[in-house]
Amino acid sequence: MNKLLAATKLPSVPEMLHDYHLCCLSRQLSLTARREVHGGRAKFGIFGGGKEVAQVALAHAFRRGDWRAGYYRGQTLMLALGLLTPATYFAQLYGHTDVNADPNSGGRAMLGHYGSRILDGDGQFLPQSDRYNSSADLSPTAGQMPRLVGLALASRFYRELPDLQAMTDFSTHGDEVAFGAIGNASCAEGLFWESINAIGVLRAPAVVSIWDDGYGISVPNEYQVTGGDLSALLAGFCRPSPPEPGFDLYTAPGWDYPRLLEVYQRAAEQARRNHVPAIVHVTEMTQPQGHSTSGSHERYKPPERLAFERDYDPIRRMRSGLLQEAVATPAELDAIEHAAQAEAVRERDAAWQRYSAGPQRQAQELAALLDAAQAATTPNPELAALHAELDADDAPTRKLLLETVHAALIHLHRAPVSVRAPLVAWQEALRARHFARYAPHVYSEGADSPLQVKAVSPIFAPDAATSPGYELLQANFDALLNRDARVCIFGEDVGKLGDVNRGVAGLQEKYGPLRVADTGIREATIVGQAIGLALRGLRPIAEIQYLDYILYALPTLADDLACLRWRTAGGHKAPVILRTRGHRLEGIWHAGSPLAALIDLLRGIHLLVPRNMLQAAGFYNTLLRGDDPAIVIEVLNGYRLRERLPSNPGDYCIPLGMPEILRSGSDVTLVTYGACCRIVLTAAEQLSSVGIEVEVIDLQSLLPFDLPQMIAASLHKTSRLVVVDEDMPGGASAYILQQVLEVQNGYLLLDSPPRTITAQPHRPAYGTDGDYFSKPNVEEVFTGVYRLLHEAEPARYPLFFAADE
């Protein structure tokens, strides 16, 4: 029996012809989009050509409730699942900011970045079990892999934890498979290997496809991976026998439709039924349009490779197979190909009409305003030239319109206000309207925003015990895990040990190894694991053992989690809570405070810096009532400091963006956070003994920052500002000054220049003296504040401690 008819679960003839139509349509969309880029109507294109047949085969194994974590060559799979249409494809190509036109990203991501909308208009999760789900693509190579860990692992949670069985909108008994996809060259990235290892260890039901076309842009496989053969390298991940952990590994050519159908059905069935992950290495793939519109593959592929790609083009091979098996006649397949070409052109034209209607209408408005200004002034050839340039452009952008009106206003700068006013009003309205198209959804904007969570004070019994801070955290995490079956905590040494500072000690025994879990040393996939779990409705608290180690996870945090809600225009959310510890300890890699880097790179993630464990626990409680991601940095030297135990653990909430005045004063406002609070309070007491009263403000939260503008209110009283910061000079202190001086207009309130007291411009050294001479200390704070007052009133505050007295 021939190969086609022997395929397991063979599609019907109409289904096979539909698959062929999808492959042809996907190819025609790519070709048409490429012409749009080269013709100047679009900026850039990157396509899934050569991957079509493998993706339609995969679609037959994809069921409702399953998830996709892919990258920018997944257009055929998205078409096959109904998650992409030609109309939305071209809308993304043009950057259409209407989310109804481009539901993938609302014009924020370039072509090829796909994701299904998993939230409704109020930011609530839509049901996932009754639909195909795709997490949002990202460009950084292998960046899609870490979240695949959590997307797959969630199925184990839903199958193995009885308390989650009622969450049928998110899972059907854990039967879901997470399908990942990656290119062969990206498999050289550490994120790929870390993710594969984590999936294997966790026995998470993922099916990972490697689209192997032999190159990474111009670099062939022999320069990408040892020996050039990924299947050989991955063989060590195979399970030695069925009960043991590991992967099933399959290899299939990208042009072999029957073999691909068989492989994907078998791999998905094992993953779905038995939670055995699989790797499908799809070889002999082609990339007929090269990497992207930025170059031609003829520049680097030798003639014999180009000939192979023509001969083994998967669509050409699929056509030959369908003819050989008499599934269709040549005329029928010709008709399918012609229909696909016509559909691509028709949808392109319709999408361009929808996209360009707004700018063209606004160009006409501006032209009329230029005419009116010309008529109201003496002849102005510059205005006429601007009008002519506007008329000559058949694809005006709003950037061009704003450049044009700006130039017109320069030419009219001496004209009467009545002439300029209509142009000014039009310019301001256009700027406001279109900046607003890109601004929303950095953070949650609905009722579930953690900023909407009201403060709930901790309650202390009259005889409340004092205990080390780690015991306060234990009690709080215990209450959270007990109350909400969706909550899970994991990280290095978190499970059996209860974390290196015992903040969750004893909780694994109580809640089991899935909900309180140890992980390997793999920071990037700890974060990715949390992202995937959160996308599927769970509430993960992921631990990075030390703040310095967060740098290992920074690409996943910055490229995926921080911008997830924004780059999907409110279509996705992943309310991950990242728990870590930092600030003061001792040593280069255990005392860092790289807050400026996190502030810059992680907009979209709340950044919280509590001074003690009571504050930290209050933040965890607030965050679990909201739907934004956040990082909570616990103070490393605070776990054994004794604190009063509240009688309402899990209930009390500390609002985000609300500083706290720790000490009132009238002479200077001293702003700090985290471990520096204790140092600053000690210095403030010393300053009081020499007649200087310091108002100490604990920021508590850097993102968001001082929402009630408490610092500005303090400056009205003190007129002087000092910022104490454990980051390096110009680090978080520069951000704090920008917020206070610019956003809060604090510069108007100062009688003296603002001053910063920061760490030294090197990493913290080891030992008590190393810490003292690396980070701000009490004496530096005292002398810095005193000198500020001395400069203002030298007679009243003589320099009694310095040689230049």
Number of C-alpha atoms within 10 A of each C-alpha: 5 8 12 17 12 12 16 14 12 15 17 10 12 11 12 19 19 16 23 23 20 23 30 26 25 30 27 21 26 22 17 16 27 21 15 19 17 14 10 10 18 20 17 18 21 21 27 26 29 28 30 31 30 28 29 26 25 22 20 21 19 24 18 16 21 25 27 30 29 30 26 21 25 23 31 28 28 23 20 23 20 11 21 20 17 21 20 23 28 28 29 30 28 25 20 23 20 16 19 12 21 27 25 33 33 25 24 20 20 20 26 22 25 32 24 23 22 23 16 13 10 12 20 16 19 15 19 22 20 16 17 19 26 22 27 25 26 23 16 13 18 24 25 28 28 31 29 35 34 31 32 33 29 28 27 21 23 25 17 14 16 11 13 19 16 12 15 15 15 25 26 19 19 25 21 31 33 30 26 24 23 25 23 25 26 20 19 19 14 12 24 20 16 19 25 26 19 24 29 21 15 21 22 31 35 35 30 25 24 22 26 25 22 23 23 18 16 15 13 17 20 13 13 20 17 12 11 16 17 21 17 10 12 15 14 12 18 18 17 12 8 11 9 11 19 24 31 21 21 18 17 21 18 27 25 22 25 23 20 25 26 20 21 26 18 17 25 27 17 18 24 22 13 14 23 28 31 29 26 22 24 24 21 20 26 28 22 20 20 23 19 16 17 12 11 15 16 14 9 15 17 10 10 9 14 17 12 13 18 15 12 20 23 26 21 13 18 21 18 13 18 20 15 13 13 10 17 18 14 14 9 13 19 13 13 19 20 16 15 22 19 14 16 25 17 13 19 24 14 14 22 18 12 14 20 18 12 13 17 21 12 18 25 14 13 22 22 13 19 24 14 14 24 18 12 13 12 9 11 13 11 14 22 16 12 17 21 12 12 20 15 10 12 11 18 19 17 17 11 16 20 18 12 22 21 15 15 21 20 12 14 19 12 10 15 11 11 10 21 19 13 15 20 15 11 16 20 11 11 16 15 10 11 13 10 10 15 16 10 14 20 20 23 24 17 16 14 17 17 25 23 16 19 14 15 15 13 19 15 13 12 6 8 13 13 14 15 16 25 22 22 25 25 20 21 28 25 19 16 20 19 14 11 14 16 21 19 24 26 28 26 21 19 26 24 16 17 23 18 12 19 17 22 26 23 16 24 21 12 12 16 13 16 18 22 26 21 21 19 14 15 20 25 26 30 27 31 30 28 34 32 28 28 26 23 27 21 24 24 26 25 26 28 27 22 20 24 19 19 20 17 14 19 19 17 26 24 18 17 26 27 25 22 29 25 24 24 30 27 27 27 27 30 24 26 29 27 27 22 21 26 25 27 22 20 21 17 15 17 22 26 25 26 19 22 19 14 20 18 11 17 22 18 24 27 25 25 26 27 24 23 24 25 22 19 26 27 25 26 27 25 26 29 23 16 18 26 25 26 25 26 24 24 26 23 23 16 20 21 14 13 17 20 17 24 21 15 16 23 25 20 24 24 23 21 28 21 21 23 15 18 12 16 14 19 16 19 25 30 30 24 27 25 25 23 23 24 15 18 27 20 16 20 23 15 16 18 12 9 10 12 20 20 26 25 25 24 25 28 29 23 22 22 18 21 23 15 12 18 17 27 24 15 24 24 15 15 21 22 26 31 23 22 25 28 28 26 23 16 16 20 25 25 17 17 23 21 15 17 21 19 12 13 20 14 24 21 13 19 17 13 15 12 17 17 21 22 23 25 15 13 12 20 25 20 17 12 11 10 15 21 18 14 22 27 22 21 18 15 18 25 19 17 17 27 20 16 20 19 16 14 12 11 13 9 10 17 16 16 8 9 8 6 7 8
